[in-house]
Amino acid sequence: MNGATYSRSSAGPQQRLLSDAEDADASLTRESPRQGRKPHIGHVVDCFGAGGIATGVLDLIRASQGLVEHSIISLVDDLRLSAQLPTKPAAYVIEPGRTRLLGFSSRLAWLAYRKHIDILHCNNHFAWLDSSLAARLTGGVCLQTFHGVEKPLADMPRDIRIKCRLAARFTAGVTAVSDASRHMVCTLGGLSERAVEVIPNGVDLHRFRPCPVEGLERKALRQALGASEATPLIVHVAGLRPIKDQATLLRAWRLVVQSGRQQPSPTPLLLIAGEGECLQALQDLIGQLQIADTVRFLGQRRDLDTLLPACDIFTLSSLSEGMSFAILEAMAAGLPVVATRVGGNSELVEDGGSGLLVPVKDQAALAGALGRLLRDAEQCQRMARRGRQIVEQRYDQARSVERYVELYRRLTRRPKTRKPALVRA
């Protein structure tokens, strides 16, 4: 299956696996463009099944359908999020294969040429160089949106730095989801910060809203968990990957539980929503820490707009973040936040205002912050109100989508002969 291309389009459920040769031959026939058509955006993602980046692309497509045309181009055969779109865009899977750069770039270029994709909008460094080369081959445009990295910048392999610097030379525009993300992409791509536009992630304020303390959602969630009405619920939403550091969260949670058992109030529950490679290791750790009765793994959830407002506190233990959609959604849902002081978390969370920030890998500090909010309902309510106010003022999804649509239009109006002119550092 290396180097193969799956195609899923809104025309129907049929799927076909094409070999490299067949795909190239089919691509020689270019579809006729529609007169006066909208900009056609090909969203290049490493996966469209789960995760913050995929969720961000999903929200952008959902909110801008009708304004621009969208296609999804995934590096793996996981397109589950497509089912959440009322009108499904064309979706393609192009696996990098053994030839990686040249093979992937050429197949991506053929797809963009045949389907009249104006902008290859890639997310993070995974396929940045491939997308920029494909855009150059077809006379199109490459747009990079940078979210974050899975490890400290100092530990990034040299080949990734080289690829990012090459990609930046063939890229018409670069955006970042936060100031922290802008610093990351400028370091990797050798760019001046003046060359990178910050377009913060946005949240749907109509979908994510606080619910009444005695709301039906809260009662239903507690019944499903076998918890009492008075049981505090702390929720963590993230992929179960090393970068999210759920191991430190669980060790901190043991301290919270041990402290809480000395109090007459009900023992709180920690809800972990997400899936990933670390699930078994985390389940084993829970057994070693003897806290299995106070932790629930919920798996991948599609009802976060119902789940979040039914809880009491949101927590995130990441080692690195660009701008967390999970934090944005939690704040919009009226939850105080306890998170690590990394990346965009410091831009989102007002320490002492809308939540509490703690150092990474500090289980004592994380446990102390969670315990503090569990003991102070009034402070929780005050932080919840402030968090909602912050997202209403700064992170309304409508504003983010408006800026992306305008950027798409600006880039497609760019003269075809004009070369990208990003400002080098």
N, C-alpha and C positions, 0 to 999 in steps of 0.2 A: 504493500500500500504506500510505500515511500513515493513522494512526488505526485500523488494522485489528487484529483480534485473532485469533491462532491459538489453538487449544485442543488439547492432547494430554493424554489421561488414561490411567490404567492399564487402562481397559476395553478398549483395543485401539489399533492403530496408525493409525486413521483420523484425518485432519486436515481441518479446514474453516476457510476464511478468511471472516470475517464483516465486512460493512461496518458503519459506525457505527450506522446505523439498524437494521439487522438485529440487531446485538448488543444494542441497547437494548430492542428488542421481545422478544427471547428472554429477556432478563434480567427482564422483568416477571413471569415465572412463577418464583416462588421455590420451590426444592426444600424438601420437608418435612424438618425436622430429626429426627435419630434421638434417641430418648429416652435420657437418661443418657449422652450421647455425650462423647467426650474433647474437650479443647480443640482447635480447628482453627486451625492457624497458616498464614498465607500469607506465604512468604518472598519479599520483593521485592528483586531483585538486578538490576544492570545487565546481567549476562551469566551464564549457567550453563554455560559451555563451558570456561573456564580461569581461572586467577588465584587469588590467595590468598583473597579473599572468597568466591568460589564454592566453593573447597575447604573453607572453614570451614563454610559452610552444608551442603555435602554430608556432612561428618563429623557435624554436629549431627543431621541427618535420619537418617543411618545408625544412630547410636547411640541415638536416642530413638524410633525406630519401634516402635509398640506402646504407647507411653506417651501420645503425642499424635498427632493427625492432621496431615499436612503437605500443602501445595500449594506449587508453585514458580511465581512470577510474574516473568518475565524481560522486560527492555526491548528485547532483540534476539532474533532467531530462532537462538539457539545454545544447545542444551540437551544437549550431548554428555555432560555429567557424569551425567545421569539414568541412563545405561546402567550406571553403576557401583553402582546401588542394587539390592539383591536384590528389593525390592518397590517398584515405581516409583509415586511419588505423582502425583496430577494435576499437569499442568504447562501453563502458559499464557504466551503472548507477547502483551504489550500494548505496541505501539510508541507513543511519545509523540505523533508526528505534528505537524502544523502548529499545532494548537491548544494543544499542550503542557500547560499547567497545568490549565485547565478541562476540556479534552477528556480528558486522561489521567486526571485525578482522578475524573471522572464514570464513565468506563469501569471504573476500578478499584473504585469504589464499587458499581457494578452487579454486578460479579463477586463481590465480597465478600458482598453481600446475597443473591445467588442461591445461592451455594455455602455459606452459613452460616460464613464465615470469621470467627472471633472476634478474632484478632489479626493485624494487618498488621505483620510484623516486617521493617522495612527496614534496609538496611545502607549506611552512609555517606550523604552528603548528596544523592546523585543523584536520588532520588525521595522524600526525606523529607517535604517540604511536600505533595506529591501524596498520599502515604500517610496523612498526618495528617488532611488534609481528607476523604479517602475514609472514614476511620474515623469521623470526626465525623458524616458524612452518614448512615452506616449504624448508628450507635450502637455501633460496635465500639471497638477499642483499637488505638492505634499504639504500637509499640515500636521504638526506634532503637538499633541497635548500631553504634558508631562505630569504624572501624579506622584511618583515616589520610587524608591528603590528598596529591595529586599534585604540590603545589608548596608553598613556604613560606607560612605563614599570612598574612604581611604582603603577599603577592602575590595573595591570593584576591580575586576580583572583588567589588565592593560588593553586586551583586545576589545573590550566593550567601550573603553574610553576612545580608542582609535576609531571604532565604527561610528560612535556618536559624533565625533568631530568631522568625519567624512560626510555623514548624513546631513549635518547642519549646512554644509556647503551646497546641497541640492534641495534645500527645504525653503519654501516660500514664506512660511509663518510658523512660529512656535508660541504656544501658550502654556501656562502653568496654572494649577488649581489653587496655589497658595504662594506666599512669599518664600516659604521654605522650599517648595517644589521648584520655584524659579531659580533659587540658589543652586539646587542640585543639577538642574539641566544646564545652567550656565557653566558649572564646573565640568560636567561631562562633555558638553558640546563646544567648549571654548568660546562661549558667547558673552557679550556684554548684557547686563540686565536690561538695558534700554531696548534690546532686540526681542525681549520676551514679554508678552502681554499676560497679565494675571487675570484670568476669568475664574472666579471662585465657583466651586461646586454649589449647586442650588438644591433646595428641597421643595417638594410640592406641599405648600402650606394648607391646601384644602384637604389633601389626603392624610397628612400627618398632623393631628390635632390632639390636645389634651382631652381626656374624658373625665366625667364626674367621678368623684371618689367612690361613690356607690353605684357606678355604672355597671351595666349588664356584662360588659366585656370582662371586667375585673372578677365578677362572680363566676362567670363561665370558666375563666382561666384557672382560678383557684379550685374549682370543682374538678377540672380535668387533671390537676396536679395532686389532688387529694390534700390540699392545704386549706387552712381555716381562713375566714375573712380577714383576720388580723395578722396573718403571716406576711412579713415584708418580703417582697420579691425584687431581687437584684438581677439585672439582665445584662448579658454580654453578647454582642453580635459581631462575629468576625470569622474568617476562614480559620480552620484549625491547622495553622502553619507555624513554623518556628518564629517568624517575624512578629506574630501576634502574642507570643510568650504567655500562653494560658497556664504554663507550669507555674510561673510566679504568682499568677492570679489564684491558682488553687492552693498554693502554700499560704498565701495571705488569707484566703478564705478559711483555712483551718484555724488561724489565729482569731478571726472574727467569730467563728462558731464556738471556739473554746471560751472566749470572753462572754459571748451571748448566753451560754448555758449557765452562767453564774447569775443571770438576771431572770426575773419572773416572766418577761415577755416571750412570745412565741419565737422559736428558732427560725431565722430567715432561710430562704431558699435562693440558691444561685442557679439561674437559667442560662445555659450556653447554647446560642443559636448559631449554627454553622456546620460545615463539613470540611474534611480535609485529611491530609496524610497523618496527622498527629493524634487522631481519635483514639486508637488503641493505647498509645503511650499515656495519654491523659486519663483514660479509664483505669489503667493500671496504677497511675499515680494516686488517683482518688481512693483506690483500695488501700494503698500503702498509708495514706494520710488518715484513713478511717473516717471519711466525710461523705460516703456514698449516699447516705440518707438525706443530705442537704444540697445535693447537686443534681440537676436534671439536664441531660443532653437532648436538645429539641430537634437537632438536624437542621437541614436547610429549610427556612421558612419563607413563604410567599405572602404572609399576612402580618408583616411587621407593623403596618399601620394600625392593626388591632392589638397585636401583642405588646408593643412598646407602651402605649398609654395605660395598659392594664397593670404595669409594673410600677415600682417605686423609685428605683435608682438605676442608672446606667453606668457601666464601667468598661474601660478599655485598657489593656496592659501592653500595648504594642511597643516594640523596640524602635520602630520607625513609622512615620505616617506622612502622607502628603496633605490631604484634607479629607478626613474621614466622613463618608456618607452616613455611617452608623451614628456618629456623634450628632451630625446635623439632624438626622431623623429623630433621635432621642430628644434633643432640645426642642424640636418642633412639637413633639408629642408631650412636652411638659415634664421632662425628667431632669433632675440634677445629675451632673456628670462627674465621675471620678476617673481620671485618665492620666496616663504618663505624660511627662513634659517633653514631648518630642515633636519635631516638624510642625505641621499645621495645627496640632492640638492646642498649642499655646496661642494661636490666632483665633481659634474657635471658642475656647473655654476661658472665661474670666475667672482667674483663680480667686476664690472667695466670693465671687459674684454669681456666676452661673454653675459653678462646680468647684472641684478641688483638683490640683495637679500634683503629681508625685514623681520622684525620680524613677528611671527604669530599673527593673530587677531589684526593687526594694520592697520586699514583701511586708516588712514591718510598717513602712510608710503607707503602702496601699491598704493594709488592714486597718491602720489608724484612721485613714480618711473615710473608709467605708463605715467603720464603727461610729465615727463622729456623726455622720449623717443618719445612721440608723437610730441614734439616740436623740436626734434633734429634728422632729417633724416640722417645726416652724421654719428652720433654716432650709430644709428640703423644699418647702413650698415657695419660699422666697427665691431660691436659686432656680426653681422650675419656671417661675414667672419671668425671671431675667433671661433665662435661656430662650424662651419663646420670643421674647422681645428682640433679642439679638438676631435670630433667624429672620424675623419679619423685617427688620431694618436692613440687613446686609446680605442675606442668603436666600432670597426668594428665587425659586427656580425660573420664574418667568423672565427675570432680568438676565440671568445667565443664558437662557435660550435665545433671547433677543440679541445678545452680543454675539453668540456663535452664528446665528443666521446672518447677521450683518457682516461678519467676518467672511462667511462663505461667499456672499454676494460680492464683497470687495475683492476677494481672491480670484473669483471667476471673471471679473471685469478686467483683471490685470492683463496687459498686452502679452500675447503669447511669446513674443521675442524677448521679453524682458526677463533677465536672469534674477534668481533670488538674491537679495542684498541684505542679509542679516548682518547686524553689527557684531564684528568679532571682538573678543576681549583683548 
